[in-house]
Amino acid sequence: MKISIERAALLKAVSQAQSVVERRNTIPILANVLIEAEGNNASFRATDLDIEVVDKTDAQVERAGATTVSAVTLHEIVRKLPDGALVQLTDDGTSGRLDVNAGRSHFQLATLPREDFPVMTSTEYSANFSAPASDLRRLFDKSKFAISTEETRYYLNGVYMHVSQGEDGNVLRCVATDGHRLARIDAALPSGAENMPGVIVPRKTVGELRKLLDDDEMQIAVSVSETKIRFATPDITLTSKVIDGTFPDYTRVIPMGNTRRLEVDAAEFARAVDRVATVSSERSRAVKLALDEDRLVLSVNAPDSGAAEEELAVAYDDEKLEIGFNAKYLLEIASQVDRENAVFLFNSSGDPTLMREGNDTSAVYVVMPMRV
């Protein structure tokens, strides 16, 4: 194999590959990226056996072929090369070495046989559709903060993507929860997604997918089966196993009868929570919200380190209410609000609280209160 590639294109391809590779693994070939060159492009494939990413890029192919080399080492080399460099990759197939040349820099990297590289088996997908990158980005960005990190409840370690009933018909919905907070985000249902099976997309896959979704004009081809999900652009294909488990009935957690309505400037609220939480060193940092007519007092009382209080002007005209929340959860939920105002709907100090952006019901958040 002998190919030449622009440094910027090569860096983009290997950075996607090396982020999929697990740093600590017992199978040496899984630390490698499979480079395949033919025609006028090269593809870079990496896998951890649960996720596989293939990145195609334009290349001058002098001699077609394939080899595997350490993804992390190749990425580090390319990252440190000067901008605009033309990188030449050469493998004669017999020396067990890949030559990397760029200007006056020359490297030799150990290779492993391409035949040892595990390629994810192709699956018959039961649903195939295209969705705008901006829709998918919103669905996953706004829900991923609520993914559980508790390994014992593995079925909560991802985002549940499924078709559901919205206010105006069927929608494509993403839900994540860790038992303390919940995010439910809706988008228009793409044509062809109607019979999509509901799948739990793992946390790592959600992180890798985010790199495909920066271009608002891009349409992402999505394929779903009971066991796998695939996201593809013309250059990158990301295939992942889905979590084998049943996502709980989240609808029972979303309160419907909360009538006490608080409207507040989302950015101002987040800054105030952050300020008063400074005095508490505990991880759980409880912040108390005391509501009265058009007035919100945020307070933290940490016996060891001190106390803090801040008052905000808000829109609220119900009975007095005192309720406590984990400061981190409040900050994460408030940071999801794209519009100016956040609307909180309370019932009592012991019941789950609902939060949404103004009157928009396509993004709904639930947070459990704490005793304070």
C-alpha positions, 0 to 999 in steps of 0.5 A: 500500500502506498498513499498520500493524504493531506494532513488535515483530512488525515487528522480528521479521519484518525481522530475519529478512529482513535476516540473509538479505540479503548485505551486499555484492552487485552486484544492488541488488534483493537488498539489499531486502525484498519487503513484500506486504500483503493481507487482514489480514497482511503478508509480508516476503520476502528472498533471496540467490538461494540462501536465501529466507525469508518471514515472515508477520505480522498487520497492519492493511491499509488498502490492499493492495499490495507494494513493496521497500525496503532490508532493513538500513535498515528493520531499523535504523529499526525496531530504534531505535523505542520499544517498543510503537510502532505503525508505519505503512508507506505506499507510493503506488506512484508516488513511489518512496518508502516512508513509515515513520511511528511517533509523531513519527518519520517516514522516507522510504526509496527503493523498487525495483519489486516486479517486479524481485524474484526469487522462488525457483521452487517445487519438487516435493518428494519427501518431506514430514514434520513434526519437533519443533523440539527434535529439529531443534535438537539435530540441527543444534546438535550437528553444526554446529561441525564444518562445514568452512570450506574452500571448496575442499571445498565438499561439507563446507560444510554438514550432511549430513541423511539417513536411516540405520540406527541401533541400533534401526532407521532414524533421521534423522541429521545429520553434519558433518566438516572432516577433523579432527573429525566429529559424527554425531547421530541422532533418531527418524525422523519419519513420512513421512521414510523416502524422503527423499533425503540432502541437504547443508544449507549452513552459512548455512541452518543458521544461519538455521534456528536462529531457527525452532527456539526453541519446543519445542512447535512442529512444523516442516514439512520438505520435501526434494527433490534440489535444495532443502529447506524448513522451515516454521512457521505464520509463517515459511518458509525455503527453501534450495538444497542443496549440489550434491555428494556427502558422503564415506562418513563411516562409515569414519572412525568407529572401532569397535575403540577399547577404552581407556575414559576417563570424565570430568566434561565441564564440569570437563574443558572448564574444565581444557583451557581453563586449560592452553591459556592459555599457548600463543599458537599457533592450533593449541594442542596439549594433551597428555593423559597417562592412567594409572590413574584419573588424567589429566594435561593439559599444554601446553608452548609453548617461547616462552611457557611451560608448564602442567599440570593433573591430574584424577581420572577413571575409567580402568583401562587401559594408560598412554597419551599423546595430543595434541589441538588444544585448540579441537577438544577444547573444542568437542566437550566443550561438546556434552555435555548430560549430566554425563559424557563418555566418550572411547574411545582406541585408540593415540596415532595413531588417531582418538578417539571421544567420546560422552555416557555410554552414549548412542550417538545423539550420537557425535564423532570427533577426530583426534589431533596429534603433541605 
